[in-house]
Amino acid sequence: MPNLPVTVPRELYDEMLKGCGEDFADSYLSGAELHQNILLPRTHKAWERIMESWAAKDVLRFLKITLREPPHFNAAHNVQLARAA
């Protein structure tokens, strides 16, 4: 049972759970988005961890899913949003 909200299809979560363990699947798939077999992790750190894991890359390859690097956090953009609020 996931500890964090599952934002990807359950099949992807279950395969990542089998291949990499519950902590990995929870941490790096929570907040991720899957569109037309392209996985976009929520954070750049999650993308790095998935890229570093042979087991995670094997799961993605098995499911025919491409991993895409998310954009880096833009602090200036965040400040502008905070000022507008």
Secondary structure, DSSP 8 states (H G I E B T S, - for coil): --SS---S-HHHHHHHHHHH-HHHHHHHHTT-EEETTEEE-SSHHHHHHHHH-HHHHHHHHHTT-EE-------HHHHHHHHHH-
